[in-house]
Amino acid sequence: MGRYSSGQFALRISDRDGQAYPYNEMVQEWTGAWVHVSEYEPKSPLLNPTNHPTDAQSLEHAKPQVVDSTVEVGLIGIAANNFGALNETATLSDGSVVTVKSMMPLGIQRPSKITKMQSFIGNVTVSTS
């Protein structure tokens, strides 16, 4: 079987910048490119992510609890807004009279009508399995 020459006087073209460098000073990068030792860049550690195991979030032999329940749905209560805008007059320090809107509860100056509503819709059966 034959031997390879030592490459003592040989030159090789760099794949990165295209210049000729001594053959013995060339190295091969992880991408397969032959570059001079001054141009060599090692492989980024980000390209080889480490293994991070996932967190356990459930039981291996879990059995769900079976619950049947009846829930009442309904009984809605609605009340009217007891606040309204009433016109009130105010006298300023210079003697002028202005009309302003007040946010006083209506029940203080006049009785308010409160709307109430109750409704019963029915039953809902919830079953988990």
Backbone torsions as a table, in degrees:
resi	resn	phi	psi	omega
1	MET	NA	144.2	-175.5
2	GLY	-80.9	168.0	179.1
3	ARG	-112.1	157.7	173.5
4	TYR	-92.9	151.7	177.5
5	SER	-74.8	161.6	-175.9
6	SER	-74.9	-22.8	-179.4
7	GLY	74.1	26.6	-175.8
8	GLN	-62.8	-36.1	-177.4
9	PHE	-111.4	5.2	-175.1
10	ALA	-83.4	154.9	175.5
11	LEU	-119.0	152.4	177.6
12	ARG	-134.0	143.5	-179.2
13	ILE	-84.9	130.9	178.2
14	SER	-74.2	136.8	177.5
15	ASP	-75.2	-15.8	-178.1
16	ARG	-86.6	-52.2	-174.8
17	ASP	-116.2	-4.2	175.3
18	GLY	79.2	9.0	178.5
19	GLN	-91.8	158.3	179.2
20	ALA	-89.9	131.4	179.2
21	TYR	-129.7	160.3	175.6
22	PRO	-58.4	138.2	-175.1
23	TYR	-58.7	-38.0	-176.6
24	ASN	-73.5	-12.5	-179.4
25	GLU	-100.1	8.1	-179.0
26	MET	-94.0	142.0	177.4
27	VAL	-130.6	156.9	-179.2
28	GLN	-102.0	128.1	178.0
29	GLU	-79.7	172.4	-179.7
30	TRP	-66.5	-18.9	177.7
31	THR	-82.4	-10.1	-178.0
32	GLY	98.0	-3.3	-178.8
33	ALA	-80.4	139.2	175.7
34	TRP	-93.9	120.8	-177.3
35	VAL	-133.3	162.9	176.1
36	HIS	-71.9	155.9	-178.1
37	VAL	-61.9	-25.6	178.8
38	SER	-75.3	-18.6	-179.5
39	GLU	-101.4	-5.1	-173.0
40	TYR	-63.7	133.6	174.5
41	GLU	-124.8	121.3	179.0
42	PRO	-69.3	162.4	-179.7
43	LYS	-65.9	137.7	-179.8
44	SER	-68.7	136.6	178.1
45	PRO	-64.6	-18.8	178.7
46	LEU	-68.9	-20.3	179.4
47	LEU	-80.3	-11.9	176.8
48	ASN	-120.7	78.0	-177.5
49	PRO	-67.5	146.5	177.7
50	THR	-79.8	159.7	-179.2
51	ASN	-83.4	121.6	176.3
52	HIS	-112.5	108.0	-179.8
53	PRO	-65.6	149.4	-179.5
54	THR	-78.2	156.3	177.5
55	ASP	-78.0	143.7	175.8
56	ALA	-71.0	127.5	-176.5
57	GLN	-125.1	-5.5	179.1
58	SER	-147.6	165.6	177.9
59	LEU	-84.9	150.5	-177.6
60	GLU	-71.9	-42.4	-178.0
61	HIS	-118.2	60.5	-177.4
62	ALA	-80.3	144.0	175.7
63	LYS	-128.3	119.0	-177.3
64	PRO	-70.4	151.0	177.7
65	GLN	-79.0	133.1	-179.8
66	VAL	-97.6	117.0	-178.3
67	VAL	-132.2	126.7	171.8
68	ASP	-108.9	129.4	179.9
69	SER	-144.2	154.1	177.8
70	THR	-112.0	129.0	-177.0
71	VAL	-120.3	130.8	176.0
72	GLU	-80.6	134.8	179.1
73	VAL	-119.0	126.2	178.4
74	GLY	142.9	-150.6	-177.3
75	LEU	54.0	70.8	-179.9
76	ILE	-95.8	127.7	177.6
77	GLY	-111.0	127.7	179.0
78	ILE	-124.6	128.9	176.8
79	ALA	-120.1	145.6	-179.0
80	ALA	-75.0	158.7	176.3
81	ASN	-71.2	117.8	-178.7
82	ASN	-84.7	0.7	178.8
83	PHE	-106.5	140.3	179.4
84	GLY	-145.3	173.8	179.9
85	ALA	-100.6	110.2	176.8
86	LEU	-104.3	144.7	176.8
87	ASN	-84.4	124.5	176.3
88	GLU	-126.6	152.2	178.1
89	THR	-104.0	143.3	178.2
90	ALA	-133.1	143.4	178.4
91	THR	-104.6	125.7	-179.3
92	LEU	-84.7	172.0	-177.4
93	SER	-66.0	-24.5	178.5
94	ASP	-86.8	2.6	176.5
95	GLY	94.6	-4.6	179.9
96	SER	-80.4	148.2	-178.4
97	VAL	-108.2	130.0	179.3
98	VAL	-124.7	152.8	176.6
99	THR	-105.0	128.3	-178.6
100	VAL	-125.6	157.7	175.4
101	LYS	-89.2	137.7	-178.1
102	SER	-110.9	149.4	175.8
103	MET	-109.9	33.9	177.0
104	MET	-72.1	147.7	174.5
105	PRO	-60.4	140.8	-176.9
106	LEU	-66.0	-28.7	-176.6
107	GLY	-66.9	-17.7	-178.8
108	ILE	-75.1	-43.4	-176.2
109	GLN	-95.7	-33.0	176.8
110	ARG	-146.9	149.0	-178.7
111	PRO	-66.2	137.5	180.0
112	SER	-99.3	154.6	176.8
113	LYS	-96.8	121.7	179.8
114	ILE	-100.6	127.8	179.7
115	THR	-94.8	126.3	176.7
116	LYS	-125.1	139.2	179.2
117	MET	-138.2	133.6	173.9
118	GLN	-127.0	138.3	-178.1
119	SER	-141.6	142.1	176.5
120	PHE	-120.0	119.8	-174.7
121	ILE	-90.7	-50.1	-178.3
122	GLY	157.4	-164.4	-179.0
123	ASN	-108.6	148.6	175.2
124	VAL	-126.7	129.0	176.9
125	THR	-100.9	125.6	-178.9
126	VAL	-108.9	126.7	179.4
127	SER	-129.7	124.0	177.1
128	THR	-112.1	135.1	178.0
129	SER	-141.6	NA	NA
